[in-house]
């Protein structure tokens, strides 16, 4: 059995909040245009887990979602390189984990969220996942 992939998906909370995902139960994750972010999005598989990260003033990891589809062409775009995934809400974190907290943790110094801050779809290692969950419980 393949291990679950783990990801971080960024959203502007003025446009779409984790609370919206909780209320709607699921959504199409779209709007990714950066080439590296699209490459990451194409690597996501059904069953993977993702942190949801609010950008803007918040800059906080706020919840966990599950990917419920493999990537597929964005039906609203006339460009085959643009893909989307379907996700559903799992649960909010016990408390949000701020970007400042992530940057301060030695175990996250190589985390792509910190190294490549403009990337909207970021892979998360198992170790990084556990560190972030641990911080959320303190």
C-alpha positions, 0 to 999 in steps of 0.5 A: 500500500502506497504511503499517503502524500502530504501537502500544504495548500495556500489560500487567501482567506479573503477569497476562501477560508478553511471555515468555508471548506468545513461548511461546504464539506468539499471543494475543487482546488483551483487557481494554481498557475505557477509552473512548480506549483502545478508540477506539485499539484500534478503529483498529488493523489486521491487519499493524500492529506493537505494542510490548509494555510491562510496567506495574507495577514494571517500566515497560519496553518489552520486545518487539514483536508483530504484529497478526494480525486487525482488531478484532472484538467480544470474544466473552467479553463481552456488550457490542458496544463492547468489542473485541479483536485477535489478536497474535503475537510477533515478537521481544524488544527487544535490551534493555528500554527503561524509562519513565525512559529514555522520559521523558528523551528529548527526541524523546518528550516528546509520546508519549502513553505519557508524556502519558496514562500510564493509557492501555493502548493508545497510538499510536506515530509512526514517529519514536517507534518508531525512537527506542525501537528505537534506545534498546533497542540501546544 
